[in-house]
């Protein structure tokens, strides 16, 4: 269980999150919101990449700051902004990330070969990442996030640059992983989460505007799909 209590985060005078509280348990959560709503800030706070101004984040009852490196070993994170060593091949990059995560060589090799297949990069595994398309780079980042079988998986705009077939494969694979993980997906592509998310969180101006199953949210606004829900809250300020 991942419990967020009264988190507030400022960037200068701008408030990114305001007294945000939520408890995540096993399952898939979709984060929806306009640019600047606070989605990426929440992801970075959960991964302990940035420091909160107030509040606590606890995993299994203990503050993540006290858990330190142990907590970070539980996390798989795919950031929105890609960061690579462009001269590395996909395989070399994944071995590098596996070493940073403390995986043993045998386990790393087995996982990397499986993940390269899952993200459809087996044939390009030994080519330099610098020559990859944006979609291929996204797939490498997804693979590194899955290394080590993390307990908490955070995906920030994970399907950007993927073609429709790859997007469907991504959704199917993530759905299979959700049996024993907390999976949080921040996205503008609502179809990515509509069919697989157990809960949808809509964030507006740093606050939680709505939280329910996709079906209940759609019903609550007399909509046809999750796009209608998103547009409702964008137009009405969460009313």
N, C-alpha and C positions, 0 to 999 in steps of 0.2 A: 504494500500500500504506500502510495506517495501522497503526502498531505501538505498542501500549501495553505498557510495561514496569514492573512492580512499583509500580503506582500505589496510594498510600494516601491516604485523605482522612478527616479528623476534622471533626466539628461539635462543638466543645467537647470533652467527654470521650467522646462517642459516635463510634464508627468506622463510616463509611458505606461505604468500600471498603478492603479489606485485601490488600495486595500483589497487586493484580489485574494480570494480563498476558493480552494477546490480540493477534493479528494479523488485521486485516480486509483482504481483497482484494476485487476486483470481485464483486458479488453482493448478495443480500438476506439480512439477518441479523435474526432475531426475538429480542428480549430479553424473557424471561419471569421473573416473580418477584413475590412478595407486596409489598404496600405497605411501603416502608421497606427493601426489599432492597438498594437501591443503583442501580437502573436510571436514575433521573433524574439522580443524581449523576454517573454515568458519561457521560451525554449532555452534561451541563453542563461536564464536564472536557474532552471532545472538542471542544466548541465554544469552549473557553477562556473561558467565562462565569464560572467559579470557578477558584481556584488549587489545585493539588494540594499535599499536604504532602511526599510523596516520590514518586520515580519519574519517568519520561519518557514523552512522547507524541510520536512522530515520523511525519511524512508524507513518503513517498519518501526516507527516510533522514535527514531534517533535523528537529530539534526544532521543534514548532509555535511555540514562544515566539520562536525566531529568525526564523521565516517571517513572523510578525506579521500585518499586514493582507493580505498575499498569501495566506496560508493561509485567513484568514477569508473571502476572496472565493471560495474553493472550496466553502464550506459553505452548505447550505440547511437551515434549522432550523425545525421546527414545534414550539414548546414546548407543554407540557400546559396551562399557564396562559395564557389569551388576553389580549393587550394591544392595545387599539385606541384610536384617536381616534374616539369614538362619532359625532361630527358629520361625519366623512368618509364619502363613498360608498365602495363596494367598489372602484370604478375609481380614485378619487382616492387611496385608501390604497395600492393596488398601484403607482401611479405614484410615490408618495412612497417606497415601499420600493425601487423600481427605481432611483430617484435616489440613495438611500443606498448601494445596491450598485454605483453607478457605471455603470449601463447607459445607453447613448446613447438619445435620445428615440425614434428610429425603431425600433430593436431592442426597446425597452421596449414601445412601442405594439403591435407585432406579437405579442410574447410575451403581453402582458396579454389581448389579444383571444382568443388561442388558449386561455389558461389559464382565462379566464372561461367559455369554452365547455366545457372539460374538467371543471370543477367545477360545471357546470350553474347558473351565476349570471349568464348574459348578460342575462336579462330584468330582473334586480334590480341590475345593475351600478351604476346611478346613484342607488340608494336609500341612505339613511343606514344605516350599520352598526348604530347604536344600536337600530334597529327590527328587526334580524335575529333569528331564532331561534338557539339554541345550535348546531344543525347547520349553519346557513348561515355562522355565524362560523367554524366549523371548516373549512369549505370555502374561506373567504377566507384563512385561515392556511395551508392546504395550498398554495394558489396562490402566496402570497408566498414560501413555502419553495422553490418550483420556479423562481422568477425567476432568470435568469442561468445556467440550465443547470448547476447545481452538480455538482462531482465527488463530493462526499460529502453525502448526504441523510439527515438525522436527524429522525425522526418520533416524537413522544412522545404516546401515546394518540391517534393521528390520526383514528380513526373514532368517537370519542365524540360522541354526538348525531346520527350519521348513520342514516338509515333503511336497511333491508336492501338495497334497490336501489342506493343511493348507496355502500354498503359494498362491494358487488360491483364497481361501476364503479371504485372506488378501488383495489381489489386488482388488477383487470385493468390499470389504467393504470400502477401501480407495477411490475408484472411486466414491462411493456414498457420501462420506464426502466432496468432492471437490467443491460443489456448492457454499459454502460461506466461504471457508478457503484458506489460503496459505499453501500448503503442499509441503515440501521439503524432498526428499528421496535420501539419499546417499547410493550407493550400488555398489557391484561388479557383482551382478546378473542382467544383463541388461534386461533380460526377465521380471523382476519385474516392470520395468518402461516403457518398449517399448509399451505395450498395453494401458497404462493408463495416461502417462505423456502428458501434453500439450506442454511442452518445455523440451529440454535436454540441460544441460550445461556440457561441457567437460572441466575439469580443468587439466592443465599440468604445473607442476613446479610453482604453485602459481598464474598462470594467466589463464584467460578465453581463451581457444583455439577455442571453437565453441559454438554456441547457436542457436537453431532452433527447429522446431517440429521434432519428430522422422522421419516422412515421408520425410521431406525436407533434413534432414541430410543423410538419407539412399540414397536418390536420388543424393545428391551432391558427393558421393564417388562411385557411380554406384554399390552400395551394395545390398544385399538381406535382410539384417536385421541390427539391431543396433549393433550387435557384429562386423560386418564388419566396421562400423563407428568407434567403439572403437579401433579396431586393426589398422585402417588407421591412426588415430591420435597418437596412441602409437608408430607406426613404423616411421611416418614421422614428429614427433615433432610438429604436429599441422599445417603442411603445406597444 
